[in-house]
């Protein structure tokens, strides 16, 4: 490969490509997860807090495969393995999470104050989040790597909702136009953005205005939890609402800004041949100076 590619802010030339191809040849039993972890470790690709940037490494590998430069191992089937993995070695007990037979509408005032639990790996709330999303969210439970998990309960300790926040999408035209940053600025400062990847109110909870209330509180939590996790300030939160399924009313009610719509393509579709559902792009700036900070000139 003569050209040098720049993917996720990293330069990938012949030397780097040969290294990856060597791993694929020598360790055909490695999963995509293992490969991305080894790549991040070998390149010392870490966040400011020292955590391996596995997700960025996995996206880089997917993009190389999309260019037909490598062939990754087959994806492992998900499903039943996700909950034990979320529980970790300290949470081997069987989850018994069953909702009420009949749901009765309750006003928001009867649920307050809400309790927010950041569900850490190996703890039972993490397994509860994985279970609820697997059972009740149309996208299921994602790879939890790099995601901040929240389990929200009412004042009586009853589970109400799950929210996940993880790394922002690498490139989104509507979002990037809204911010006004350059490609190099985006590559350098994307870690100041978060993505609300999952939002689920349990189906037996029927409370008007709960969704917008949760979204407003979540932003307040993220102001503290994101820097503690990633070592960087959080300036903007994004989410994508599939238009054929949802209207996005709760995001608008919580004062999120509708910035546009995705183009209906997957991130590794270089030939624009794959169709994906169109999604509305909603954004929440956490600072009135977010553009000034994200679009500031890069230091040489």
N, C-alpha and C positions, 0 to 999 in steps of 0.2 A: 504494500500500500504506500504509494508515493506521497499522497496528501496527508496533512495533519488535521484531524477532526477536533473540534472543540465541542464537547458534550458535557452538560451540567457543570460548566466552568472548568473542566479538565481537558488537557490536550491529550489526544490519543493518536499516536503514530505507529510506525511499524513495530517498534520495540514493545510498546504496551500491548498491541494486538497479538504479537507472538507469545507474550507472557500468558494472556488469557487463553489462547488456543492451546498452549502447552498444558495448562490446567485441565482443559476439557478433554484432552487426549490422555493425560496421565491419570485423571480421577473421574472416569465416566460415571461413577456411582454418586458423585456429589449432586445434591439438589441445587436448584437455583438459589435458594436461600443460603446454603453453605457457600456457594460460589461468590455471591455478593458480599458475604461476610469476609471471606478470605481476600477478596479484591480490596475492600476498604481497609483491611488490616495491613496488607502488603504496601498499599499506597499511603498508609497513615492518613487516611481520609476521615477526619473527625470534626465534630462540632466544637465550638469554643469550650464546652464543658468536658470534652474528651471522649464523648460517645462516638462509636463508629457510625459513619454515614452509610449504613447498609441500604437504605431506600434509594439514595442517590446512585449508589453503585449498581443496584438492581435495574434502575431506569436506564443507566448507561449501557448495561448489557442488553437490555431489550432493544435499545436504539441501534446497537451494533448488529443485532440479529435482524432488525428491520431493514438494515442496509445490506443484508446477505453477507456480512463479513464474518460472522460466527454462527454456529448452530447450537443453541442451548438445549439442555436435557428437557425431556417432556415435563410439563407441569404436573405436580403431584395433586391428586384429588383432594379437595377440601371437604369440609362437612364435619364428621364426627371428631376428627383430630383437633379441630380448632379450640373446642372448649377445654379439653385436657391441657393443651399447650398454653391457653390463657391462664389456667389455674396454676400451672407450674408444679414443681416437686412438692410444695407445701400444701397443695390443695387437692389431694387425691380423693377426697370424699365425693359422694354422688350428690349432684345438685337436685333439689326438690323444689322447683319454682313453678307453682301452679296458680294461675289467676283465679279470681272469684267466678262462680258459676254465672252470676248475673251482675251487671254493672249498673250502679245507680249514679245519676248525675249529681255532682257536688260543686258548690261554688268555690272559687279560688280562695276565699277568705277562710274556709274550713281546712285548707291544706297548709296554711302558713303558720310558722316560718318553715321554709324548705331547708333540707339538709343536703349538702353537696359532698360527695365522697370521690376523691381521685383514686380510682381503682388501680392499684399497683399490681404488677405481675406476681403471681403466686398467692394473691389474696382472694378470698371468696367473692368480694364485690366484682373482681375482674371476671371470674367465671360467670357471675350473674349477667354482666353486660354481654359477654360472648353468647350466653344462652338466649337472652332476650332478642338480640340482633339476629341470631341464626334462625330463631323461630318466627319472628314477627316483622323483620325488615325485609323489603323486597330485594335488597342487594345482599342480604346476609351479613355475616360477620367478616370483616376484611382481615388481611394480615395486620395484626396489631402493632407491628414494629414501628416505633416512632410516633405512635398515636397517644395523646392524652385521653384517658378514659374517665368519664364521669358517670356515676350512678346517683340519681337524685331521688330523695325520699321526702314524704310529707312529714308533718309534725308528729304523726303517730308511728313513724318508722316504716310506713308502707312504700314499696318501690313505685316510682312514678314514671321515670324516663331515663334514657341513656343518650349521651352525646359524646362523640369522638371528634378530636381536633388533631390534625397531623400536618405534614409538610404541604405547602401550596403547590398547585399544578405548575409545571415548568414553564409553559407558555400558553397564555389565553389572550386572544386578540382584544376582546372587549375590556378585560381587566387592565391589560397593558396600555391600551389607549386611554383609559380612565386615569391611570397613574401618570402617564406621559414619560416614562423612563425609556432609556435606550437599551439595546440588547446587552451591552456590557454592564450597565447598571443593574439590570435584572439578574444577570448571572452572579453579580457580586452581593446583591442584597435580598435575594429571594427568601432567605432564612428569617427575615423580619415579617414574613407573611405566614398565616396559618390557614388551613382548609377545614371547614366543618364537614367532615366526610360522612358522618352518620348523625341522624337526629330521630329518635323514636320515643313517642309517648305510648306507653303500654296500652293495648287496645281496649282494656276494660276500664281505663281512666277516662271519664267524660266530664271535663271541666272547661268551660269557656274561658278563653284568654290565657290559659296555662302555657300554650306554646310560645307566645310572644313574651310572656313573663320569664320563661326559662331562657330564651335567647338573650334577653337583656342581662340576666344574672350571669350567664355563661361568659359574656364579654368581660364582666368585672372579675371573674375568676381567672380568666386567661391573662389579664394584665400582670398578675402575680405568678401564676403557674408556668407560663411559657418561658419567661426569662430564667426562672429557677431550673427549668428542664433543659433549655438550650443555650443559656448564657447570652442571649441576645434580646433586646427589647422587641416587643410586638407592636407593629404599626398598622396592620390591616388584616382583616379576616375575610375570607371568601367562602362561598358555597355555590353549588350548582343544583338547580331545581328542575327535574325532568318535566317538561311542559305537558306531556301527554298524560301524566299521572297527577300532578299537583299544580295549584295556582300560585303558591308562594305568598299567600295572604299573611301568614304569621310572620314572615321576614319583613314584609312591608309594614305590618303593625308594630314591629319592634324597631322601625326606622332604618332598616338596612336599605341600601341603595341598589336599585336594579340598573346595572351598567350595560347590559346587552344580552346577547345570546351566543352560545357556542355554535360552531359551524357544522356539527353533526359528523365529526370524524374522530377516530381514535388517535392517541398521541403518537403511535408508531406507524401510522398509515401514510407513507411518503407518496404513494401513487393516488391518494384520495379515492380509493376504491371501496373501502369499508364504510358502511353507514352505521352511525351510532345515534341514539336519541338526542334530539336537540334539547339544550338545557338553558334556562335563564341564569344569568350570572348576577349574584347578589354580593355586595361588598359592605363592610363595616369598618370605617377608619377609626382607629383608636387615638389619633392625635390630629389636631387641626393643622399640624405642620408635616403630615405624612409625606406629601409630595416634595416638600423642601428637603426632607431627609433622604427619601428614596431616590430623588433625582439630582442630588448634589454631585458636583464633579468628582470623579474618582481620583484618588491620589496616585501619582506616578510611581 
